[in-house]
Amino acid sequence: MGIRRLSGPLSEFLLFHDAEGIDAVVPVPLSPRSLKNRGFNQALLLSRHLSKKKKIPLLMDVLIKILDTPSQVGLSAKERAVNVKKAFACTGRVSGMNVLLIDDVMTTGATVNSCSRQLLRAGAESVHVLTLARAGEI
């Protein structure tokens, strides 16, 4: 419960991002199993706060994780890219939209690249990525 409570204060850091021209906020999704194990999606918590404060629509279910991939921890950049290459699908309408994709931490960018690819294939005009933290490659 304490981790969820931190999402509001941590989300405040994201508010410094200029979101002019952004049509929708989309969180990086978790697989159903990961969501069940964790009990919450940290990217969704950050996205909700940002969406509310910036008054930008939140599209929670437009991007889904269709493969329950192994953890990225300990994988090389190449292994991470392969791990998530076909893990996501865009199931909603984003055609012509400028999307702000939210994730909590970015290491190599494999996850956000895979998600962005799917959003662009579904017709998004552009995808901007915003993360709370940037980690060094492991």
N, C-alpha and C positions, 0 to 999 in steps of 0.2 A: 504494500500500500504506500509506503514512503517514497518509492521510486516514482509512482504515478503522480504523487504530490509535487515532485520536482519539475514535472513537465511544464507547468505554468511559468515559474521563474526562469527555467532554461529557455523556454520559447521566446522570452523577452529579447534574447540575443538575436533572434531571427528577424525581429521587427525593424532592425536597422537596414535591412535589404530593401532597395527601391523596387517595389512591385508594380510600378506604373506599367500599364499595358498588359498585365497578366489577367487572363480570363478565368483561370481555375487553379486551385491548389490540389495536388494529387500526392498522397503519401505512398512511399514504397511499401508494398504489401508483404505480409508474412504468409507462410503456408498455413492451412487450417491446423495442422499438428503443432507447429511452432506457436501459433496464437493460443492454442489450448494449453500448451506447456507453460508459456510465459504469463498468460492471462490478460495481456494487453499488447497493442502494437505501439511501440515508442514513436515511430514516425507519424502515426495517426494522431497521437496525443499532441505532438508538436504542430502538426498541420491544423488541427482544430483550433488551437489558440491563435495561430497566425491568420487563419481564415476569418475568424471572428473579429480580431483586432483590425485587420486590413480591409474587412468587408469584401472579401473575394470568395466566390462559391467554392465549397469543398466537395470534391468528387471522390467519395470514399471507395466505391466499388467499380470504378472504371478500369482499374488495373488490378489484376489478380495474379497470385503466384500459383501456377498450375503444377509445378514439380516441387516435391519436398526434398530439397537439395541438402547435402551434408554441410556442416558448418564451414565457413570460409577460413576460420582461424587455422593458421599453420600452412595454408596453401600459398603457392607462388602466384604472381600476377597472372601468368598464363593459365595455371590451374583454376584460379578464381573465375577467369573469363569463361573457360569451358564449363565450369560448374553451374553457372547461371545463364549460359547462352540461350537456352530454350525454356527457362524456368518461369517466364512471365507471359501474360497475354492481356491485350487490351480488349475489354468486352463492352465498353460504353462509347458514347459519342464524344469525340474530341476534335472532330473535323473543323479546321480553320482556327482552332484555339491556340493561344499562347499559354502553355502550361508551366506551372511552377512545381517541380518534383521535389518532395521533401524526404530526406533520410536523416537518421540520427548521426551516423558516423560514415565517412568515406575513407577507404584505405587505398585501393588501387583504382577505384571507379568502375569495377566490373559490374556491380549490381545496378548502379544508376545508368551505366551505358546500355545494359540490357533492357532496362525499363524504358529508357528514352527511345531506343530503337522501336519498341513496340508502340509507343505513343505516336511516334512519327509515321510509322506504317499505317496506323489507324487514321491518319490525316491531320494530326496536330500541326499547326503552322510552325511552332517552335517549342522547345523544351528547355527550361532554365532549371538548373539543379542548385538546391540550397541545402546544406547540411549543417548540423550543429557543431560538428567537430571533424577535423581531418587527422587521420592517423597515419603514421609512417608505415611503409610496407614491411611486413613481418618476414 
